[in-house]
Amino acid sequence: MRKLGWIALLFCLASPLFSPITEAHPVRAASGADAGGFDPVSATNAYLAKVDPAQRARSDAYFEGGYWLQAWDFLLALAVAWLLLSGQISRRLRDRMEAWTSRRWLQTLLYAMAYILITAVLSFPMTLYEGFFREHQYRLSNQTFAAWFKEALIGLGVGIVLGSLALVLLYAVLRKTPNSWWIWGALVSVTFLLVLSLISPVFIAPLFNAYTPLQDAALREQILSLARANGIPAHDVYQVDASRQSKRVSANVSGFAGTLRISLNDNLLRRCSPAEIQAVMGHEMGHYVLHHVVKGLVFSGVLLFAGFAFVRWAFQRSVDRWGSSWGIRGVGDVAGLPLLAALLALYAFATTPIQNTLVRTQEAEADLFGLNASRQPDGAAEVALKLGEYRKLAPGPLEEWLFFDHPSGRNRILMAMRWKAEHVDDPPPAAPPPAR
């Protein structure tokens, strides 16, 4: 696994040689391409040619810099864990909590809160660079430092509350199932992810943005009509003031049963045409109809089970070698949390291409669903160009497999143009229904 991580890091060095950011990266026509009528390859290249070279170079540099940040974030996580363990900070923190109370769950809760706060403080310089300075450097953020820092504090508060509760439950399982803790630990983690996905749209997202009913009645009815046609039981549409933070366009269909909601941000409303909005909403509805959240949780569960199995092996080996100097008594000892976190970070880093492939595949499925639902291939292509403001439009195949959790802009446009080629003689989409 460590070898795979180094391969990914080496590719960061080599990718500029194979994929210069100043090239146009045209799509090459395959043999047997459509010789008459609409040619999806030519249409794709025409869309890519619309992007200003300076903007393209900037977005490529932003995205390629993210490759390095993945490696630096991983190394930082290891460094923080090593400091807490080798510096006896984790052991002393556990001893302090045990001196304060004899209740194990409360010891874990207090330790977890302190641990999350300490790691956040130690990681703050990197968080500040990635979340504020770098976003402004590439003209992607609209926030002042005060606004950004306020949201960072809110996020930290949410992380302390939810993370501490999750760790109390996790360590209760680790202590009660010493032989099979990795199985039950993975199950608890999957359950927590499921609960988080259900409560996040209603209880967490509004902490950062205002969700208000969509004011455009005609657009609202158009979106709800598309939802009804695809079996989505939504009754209202919300707009989100995301322009407070960035220039990115986005939307989502999230929640379950009573928490289900359709949301689109104000950047999408301001920057995109009706055809682009229809294409985006078709894509997001595809995620819901194709049960991507559930499928993603199942796949995450499989990865987590494998990850906990790896941690079980690696944790015991590490404790056997360094446990006495670190003051770790066993896997059920909260003083070993930095080691547990470091091993999970190692596993997550090594399996990043696998995780990216799952998400990228689901995004491609949602793209195709959205094309069939909205029938707006040009709208989908225009949105792909807007997403290309912060995503590299035309990476190499290996680069896309390693680092992209969405299809590249080039491949998304090519899919849309292939769909258009098969429907070029169809009548145009029907006009949206009148507002009620």
N, C-alpha and C positions, 0 to 999 in steps of 0.2 A: 504493500500500500504506500509506503514511503517512496518507493521507486516510481509509482505512478504520479505522485505529487511532484517529484523532480522532473518527470517527463513534461508535465504541464508547465512547470516553470521554465524549462528549456525552450518549450515552444513559444513562450512569451518573447524570448530573445530572437527566435528564428522567424516569427510570423511577419515582421516587416520585410524580410527578404523575399517571401513568397507572395506577399499581398501589400504592395506599396499603397499608401493612402492617397496618393495623387492620381492613381489610375482611374479610368472610367469603369473598369470591370464589366465589360459588356457580356451579355449572355450569349454563349455560342450556340448556333443553330445545329440541331441534330440532323443526321441524314434522314431524308424523307419528310422534312418540314413542309408545312403547308405552302405550296408554291403559288397559290392563287387565293384571292380574298384576304381575310384578316389573318395576319401572322402574329401569333402571341410573342414570339421571340423579339421581333422588331418592335412591337408595342412595348415590351418590357424595357428594351434598351432606350426607347424614346422617353419613357418615364424617368429612368435613371439619369438621362442626359439633362433633365430639367433642374437638377440640383446644382446650385452654385458651387464651383470647385472649392472655394474658401470654406463654405459651410460644410462641405463634405469632408474636407481635411480636418476641420474642427471636431465634427462628430466622430470621425474615425479615431482621432487622437484621444477623445474622451473615453470611448468604449475600450480601446486597446489599453489605456491606462488602468481600466478596471481589472484587466488580467493581473497586473502587478499588485493591485490592491488586494485581490483575493489571496495572493501569496503572503503579502505583508500582514494582513489581518490574521491569517493562520499562524504566522510566526509570532505575532504579538500575543495571541491567545496562549501559545506555548510558553512564552516568556513570563507572562503574568502568573500562570500556573506554577512555573518553576520558582518564581520569587516567593509566592505564598507558601510553597512547600519547603524549599531549602532554607528560607529565612525564618522558618518556624512560626510564621504569622498565622497560618491556618490552625496549627496545634494550639497556640496560645489563645486564639479566638474560641476554639472549642472548650478549652479549660475554663475560660472566663464564663462561658454560658453555663457550664456544668456547676460552677460555683454559685451562680445566681439562682438556679432552679434545678430541682431533681426530676422534673417532668421531661421525658425525652422529647415529646412533640414540641414543647416550648423551647427546649434547647435547640432543636433543629430549626424552628421558626426564626429565632433570634440570630442564629448563625447564618441562615440563608439570607436574611435581610442585610446583615453586615457584609456578607460575601458579595452580594449583588452590588451594593453601594461601593465597596472597595474596588471591584473589578471595573465598574463604570468610571470611577475617578482615574484609575491607572490607564484606562483606554481613552480617556477624554481627548487628549491631543489628536489622536488619529480620527476620532469621531468628529471633532471640530473641523479638521481638514477635509474629510470626506463629505460631511453633511453641509458645511457652510462655505468655506473658502473655495473648494474645488467647484462646487455648483455655481458660484458667482464667476469664477474664472472662465467657465464655459457658457456663461449667459443663460443658465437654466433655472436660476432661483430668483424669486421676487421678494424674498424675506429680508428684513433687517436682522441684525444680530440679536436684538432683544426678542423679536418674535420667534426666531429660530431657537434661542436658548430656552424660552418659555415652553415651547413644544418638547424640547429635549428633556426638560424637567418633568413634564407630564408623562412622557414616555418612560422615564426612569421610575416614576411613581407607580405606573401601571405594571412595569416589570417587577418591581419589588413586591407588590401585592400578589400578583398572579404567580410569579416565579417562586416566591416563598411558600405559598400554599401548595404548589405542585411538588416542591422539594420535600415538604413535610409528608405528603402522601407517598412519594417515591421512597424516602428513607424508612418509613414505616413498613413498606413492602420488603425492602432490602434486609431489614432486621428479622422479620418474621419468616422469611423464606431463604435461609442461608445457602441452600443447595440449588434452588431453582430461581434465584432472585433475578437473573437476567431475563427469564421468560416473563415473569410478572412485572418487572420493571419496564420492559418494552410495551406490555399491555397497558400499563398505567400511562405511559407516554402517549400512546396512540389515543387513548380515551381523552387525555387532556387536549390533544390537538383537535379532536372532534368537538369538544365543548367550546374551545376557543373559536373555531370556525363558525359556530352557531351564534355566539354572543358578540363577536367582534363587530359585525355590521350595525348592531343596534346599540350596544353599550360602550364600545371602545372608539370606533371611528368618529362619533359625534364629539368626542373630547378634543379633536383636532380640527374639525370642520363643521360648518353649519349645513344641515340637510333641510331643505325647504321644498314644498311641492312645486313641481315644474309649472311656471306661469304660462308658457305657450300652450294654449288649450289644443290647438290643431296638432302640434308635435306630440303632445301627451297622448292624444287619441291614436295617432299613428303608431306610436310605440306600443301602447296597450293592445292595439289590433294585431300587431306582429306577435306580441306575447300570446294572445288568445289563439292565434292561428297555429302556434307551436306548443300548445298545451301548458302554458305557464300561468298559474293562477294569481297573477299580480293585479292589484287594484289601483295602484297609484305609482307615479314616477317622481323621483326627487332629483333636484339639482344640488350640486356641491360646490362650495366656494373655493375650489382648489387653486384658483389663480392667486390666492393669498400666499401660496407656497412656491408654485412653479408655473412654467409655461406648458407643461405636459398635458396632452389630451388623454382622457380615459373614461371608462364607464364600467359598470358591473351589474350582474344579477346575483344577489347574495342572500344568504339566510335560508331558513327552512320553515315550512308551515307558517306560523304566525309571524315569524321574523323575516319572511321573504320581502325583498325590496329591489326595485330597479332604480339605479342611480346613474347619472351622467354629470361630469363636471362642467363648470362654466367655461373652461377653455375649449371644450368640445363644442359647446353651443356658440361661442363667439368666433371660433377659427374655422369651423367646418361647414361645408355645404349640407343641404338636406340629404343628398345621396351619400355623403361620407358618414353622416350620423346614422342613417339606416344601415349602412355596412357595419359600423361599429356595434350597433345594438344587435344585429343579427349574429355577429360573432359572440358577443357576451351571452346571448340567449342559448347559443350552441353549447357553451360550457354547462349551463343548467340542464338542458334537455339531454345531453350526453352523459350526465352524472359524473362530470369530471372531478368534483369535490370528493365524492365517495370513492371513486376509482383512485384518486390521488392519495387518499387516506389509506386505502388498502395497500397500495404500493409503498407508501411511507412506512406502513406497519411492517412489511416484509423487510425493508431496509433497516428498520429499527431493530427487529429481531436479530438480523445478521450483525448489526452494529453492537448490540448488547452482548452477543456471543463473543465477538472480538474483544470487547471491553472486559468480559469475565476472564478471558485468558491473559490479556495484557495487564490488567489491574493486579492480579495475583502475582505475576512475575515481577512487576514493579515493586510491590509491597515486600516480596521476599528479598529483593535486593536493597531497597532504600527505605522501607517502611519504618525501621527502627529510628533512623536519623530524622525522618519526617514526622514521627510520632503518630503514625496511622495504625490503628488497632485492627482494622478489617474493612470490608466493603460497606458495612453498616455504620461506620464511623464518619460523621460529617466532616471531620478534618481531612478526609480523603476526597472531598468534593472537587478541589482543583485538579486532582489526578483524573477523576472521572470525567470532568469537563474537557481536559486536554486530550484524553483518549477518544472521546466522542468527536472532538474537533478534528483530530487526525483522520478518523474514519470518514467524517463528512467531507473533508477536503479531498481524500482519495477517491471517493465515490461521486464527486461533483459531475463528471461527464455522464454518469448513469442518471443522476437526478435531472440534469439538464435535458437529457434525451426524453425522459418521461414527459416533462412539462412541454418541451418543444413539439412532441408528437400530439399532445392534447391541443396545443395552440393551432397546429395545422388542421386538426379535425374541426376545431371551432371555426377556423377560416373558411373551410369548405362548406360547413353548415351555414355560415353567415352568407356566403355567396348564393346558396340555394334559397335561403329564406328572404334575403333582401333584394336579390337580383341586381346588385349595384357593384359590378366589377371595377368600374372606374372610380367609384367612391372608395372602394377598398384599396385601390392602388394609391390614391391621393393620401389616404390616411397612413399607408405604409411609408410614404415620403416624410410625413410629419413625424412619425415615430423614428425615422432616420435622423432626426435632429440630435438624438442622443444614443442611437444604436448604429453600429456599422452596417451600411447597406449591403455591401458585397464582400463578405469574407471568403476565404478558401474553405473547401469542404472539411478538412481536419480542424481548422480553426472554429468553424461553426459547431462541429460535434463536441469539441472540448468546452467551449465557453458560452455558447448561446442557449438560453432557456426559452427563446422564441425563434421561429424561423427568421432568417435574415430578410431584410426588406426586399432584396432581389427575388428570393424564392416566393415571398408572399405576393409580389406583383406578378410574377410569372404564373402562379396558380390562378390569380384573378383573370389574367389575359387568356389563359387556356380555357377557363370557364366561359369567357366572353366569346372565344372562337367557336365554341360549340353551341352558343345561343345567339350568334350575331344576327340571325334572321328572325328572332323572336320579337313579338311586339314589345314596346317599352313597358316598364312596370306601371301598374295602375296608379292613378293619383291617390294621395292619402284621403281617407274619409273626412267629411266635414266635422268640425268641432261640435260637441254636444253641450 
